[in-house]
């Protein structure tokens, strides 16, 4: 079994180093959707499992690891449902004391995380604040609502639904008017402020350390898909160009 967990901009190099291996199952816990196609190209479609992991941590200034958010890891067959291999891998994760399960529809879970991540990553790199702060801000919540609603057009075009549950119910959010969608995001921000006040996405941590960030394989891929499908995503495309510039220009290191 192979688990791909490098930053998306390092995927090509990572896969090149293991492409010679015979892999029975391969999964990626990276951000975005492009990962599955890259695994299939390297090891064949039959080897690929869908996966997401929603675990948050940070390396503090004293080099200590701060585990700030324990959430689920989901692994499943791209065709849906369970299988012996997905149950086996999840069982091993549970034995390691991680929260893990096999969802009914892993594509739904992967797209839900992707749509949410695109909005959160954009806001994080604009404000450089703890996640709950920009989610709770009315103006930033409005922008995030626009990014999420545009990004949600992609799975909708493919006939893939978003998960209709959680503190930020994207399935419901994308059907709301902009004001109500922003209000939902603000409420989720206040909840995160209570439960995980220090949470910052890893893409923001990378900028603060002067590292390159995952833009092309995430935002760039979303914009590319929108063009392929004939979908208008003006807010998302603007954010992509802004973050591509952030990635090219020297980062300020705290």
C-alpha positions in Angstrom: 0.0 0.0 0.0 1.2 3.5 -0.8 0.0 6.6 0.9 0.8 9.9 -0.8 1.0 12.8 1.7 3.5 15.3 0.2 2.4 18.8 -0.7 0.7 18.8 -4.1 3.6 20.7 -5.8 5.9 17.8 -4.9 3.7 15.0 -6.3 5.4 14.5 -9.6 8.8 14.1 -7.9 7.4 11.8 -5.2 5.7 9.5 -7.7 8.7 9.4 -9.9 10.7 8.0 -7.0 8.3 5.1 -6.4 6.8 4.5 -9.9 8.9 1.3 -10.3 7.1 -0.3 -7.3 4.2 -2.8 -7.6 1.5 -1.2 -5.6 -1.7 -3.1 -4.8 -3.5 0.0 -3.3 -2.6 3.7 -3.4 -4.3 6.6 -1.8 -3.7 10.3 -1.3 -4.6 12.5 1.7 -3.6 15.6 -0.2 -5.8 18.6 -0.9 -7.7 18.7 -4.1 -8.9 16.2 -6.7 -6.0 16.0 -9.1 -4.3 13.5 -6.8 -6.4 10.5 -7.9 -5.7 10.9 -11.6 -2.0 11.2 -10.8 -2.0 8.0 -8.8 -4.0 6.2 -11.5 -1.5 7.3 -14.1 1.4 5.9 -12.0 -0.1 2.7 -10.7 -3.3 2.0 -12.7 -6.9 3.0 -11.9 -7.6 -0.3 -10.1 -5.0 0.5 -7.4 -6.5 3.8 -6.5 -8.6 4.4 -3.3 -10.2 7.8 -2.6 -9.3 9.4 0.7 -9.4 12.5 2.8 -7.9 13.3 6.2 -9.1 16.3 8.3 -6.4 16.5 10.9 -4.8 19.9 11.8 -1.5 20.5 13.5 1.2 23.1 13.6 5.0 23.3 14.3 5.5 26.0 16.9 8.4 28.4 17.1 10.1 26.1 19.7 9.8 23.1 17.2 7.0 21.5 19.2 4.2 19.9 17.3 0.8 21.3 18.3 -2.1 18.9 17.5 -5.0 21.4 17.2 -7.8 19.5 15.5 -8.6 15.8 15.5 -11.2 14.9 12.9 -11.9 12.0 10.6 -9.9 10.2 8.0 -12.1 8.6 5.3 -11.0 5.9 2.8 -13.2 4.3 0.2 -13.6 2.9 -3.3 -14.0 5.6 -6.0 -17.0 3.6 -7.3 -18.7 3.9 -3.9 -19.4 1.7 -0.9 -17.0 -0.5 1.1 -14.5 -3.2 0.2 -12.2 -5.6 1.9 -9.1 -3.4 1.3 -10.7 -0.2 2.5 -12.0 -1.8 5.6 -8.6 -3.3 6.3 -6.8 0.0 5.9 -9.3 1.8 8.1 -9.1 -0.9 10.7 -5.3 -0.4 10.9 -5.8 3.4 11.4 -8.4 2.8 14.1 -6.0 0.4 15.8 -3.5 3.3 15.7 -6.0 5.4 17.7 -7.0 7.6 14.7 -10.6 8.5 13.9 -11.3 6.7 10.6 -14.1 5.1 8.7 -15.3 4.0 5.2 -17.9 6.4 3.8 -20.7 5.5 1.5 -19.5 7.9 -1.2 -15.8 8.9 -1.0 -16.1 11.2 -4.1 -18.7 13.2 -2.3 -16.3 13.5 0.7 -13.3 14.5 -1.4 -15.2 17.2 -3.3 -16.8 18.5 -0.1 -13.3 18.9 1.4 -11.9 20.4 -1.8 -14.7 23.1 -2.1 -14.3 24.0 1.6 -10.5 24.1 1.4 -10.5 26.5 -1.6 -12.5 29.0 0.4 -10.6 28.6 3.6 -7.1 28.8 1.9 -8.1 31.9 0.0 -9.2 33.8 3.1 -6.2 32.5 5.1 -3.7 33.9 2.7 -5.5 37.2 2.4 -5.6 37.9 6.1 -2.9 35.8 7.8 -5.2 35.2 10.8 -6.5 32.3 12.8 -9.2 30.5 10.7 -12.1 31.4 13.0 -11.3 35.1 12.8 -11.7 35.4 9.1 -14.7 33.0 9.0 -16.5 35.1 11.6 -15.8 38.4 9.7 -18.9 39.4 7.6 -16.9 40.7 4.6 -14.5 37.7 4.4 -17.5 35.4 4.9 -19.1 37.0 1.9 -16.0 36.4 -0.3 -15.7 32.8 0.9 -19.3 32.2 0.1 -18.7 33.3 -3.5 -15.6 31.1 -3.8 -17.4 28.0 -2.3 -20.5 28.5 -4.5 -18.4 28.8 -7.7 -16.2 25.8 -6.7 -19.4 23.8 -6.0 -20.3 24.1 -9.7 -17.6 21.7 -10.6 -18.9 18.6 -8.7 -22.5 19.6 -9.7 -21.4 19.4 -13.3 -20.2 15.9 -12.7 -23.3 14.8 -10.9 -21.5 14.6 -7.5 -23.3 15.9 -4.5 -21.7 17.7 -1.5 -22.0 16.2 2.0 -25.3 17.6 3.6 -24.0 17.8 7.2 -21.5 19.3 9.5 -21.1 22.8 11.0 -20.6 24.2 7.5 -23.2 22.4 5.5 -21.9 23.1 1.9 -24.8 21.3 0.3 -27.2 23.8 2.0 -24.8 26.8 1.7 -24.5 26.7 -2.1 -28.3 26.8 -2.3 -28.7 29.9 -0.1 -28.6 33.6 -1.2 -25.3 35.3 -0.5 -26.3 37.0 2.7 -27.6 33.8 4.3 -24.6 31.8 3.1 -22.2 34.4 4.7 -24.2 34.2 7.9 -23.7 30.4 8.0 -20.0 30.8 7.5 -19.8 33.4 10.3 -21.6 31.0 12.6 -19.2 28.2 11.7 -16.3 30.6 12.4 -17.6 31.3 15.9 -17.8 27.5 16.6 -14.3 27.0 15.4 -13.2 29.8 17.6 -14.5 27.9 20.6 -13.2 24.5 19.7 -10.0 25.2 17.7 -9.0 28.8 18.2 -5.4 28.4 17.1 -6.2 26.5 13.9 -4.4 27.8 10.8 -4.4 25.8 7.5 -1.0 24.4 6.5 -0.9 26.6 3.4 -0.7 29.7 5.6 2.0 28.0 7.8 4.0 27.4 4.6 3.9 31.0 3.6 5.0 32.1 7.1 8.0 29.8 6.7 8.9 31.1 3.3 8.0 27.9 1.5 6.2 27.4 -1.8 2.5 26.8 -1.6 0.1 24.4 -3.4 -1.6 26.7 -6.0 -1.4 25.1 -9.4 -2.6 21.7 -8.4 -5.5 23.0 -6.4 -6.7 26.4 -7.5 -5.2 26.1 -10.9 -6.7 22.7 -11.4 -10.2 24.0 -10.4 -10.0 26.9 -12.8 -8.8 24.5 -15.6 -11.7 22.2 -15.0 -14.2 25.2 -15.0 -12.9 26.2 -18.4 -13.1 22.6 -19.7 -16.7 22.4 -18.5 -17.7 25.8 -19.7 -18.4 27.2 -16.2 -18.0 30.8 -15.1 -16.0 31.1 -11.8 -14.8 34.7 -11.8 -14.2 35.0 -8.0 -12.3 31.7 -7.9 -10.2 32.6 -11.0 -9.3 36.0 -9.4 -8.2 34.2 -6.2 -6.1 31.8 -8.3 -4.2 34.6 -10.0 -3.6 36.4 -6.7 -2.3 33.3 -5.0 -0.2 32.4 -8.0 1.5 35.7 -7.5 1.9 35.1 -3.8 3.7 31.9 -4.7 6.0 33.5 -7.2 7.1 36.4 -5.0 9.4 36.1 -2.1 7.6 35.3 1.2 8.1 37.2 4.3 9.2 34.8 7.1 8.0 35.5 10.6 
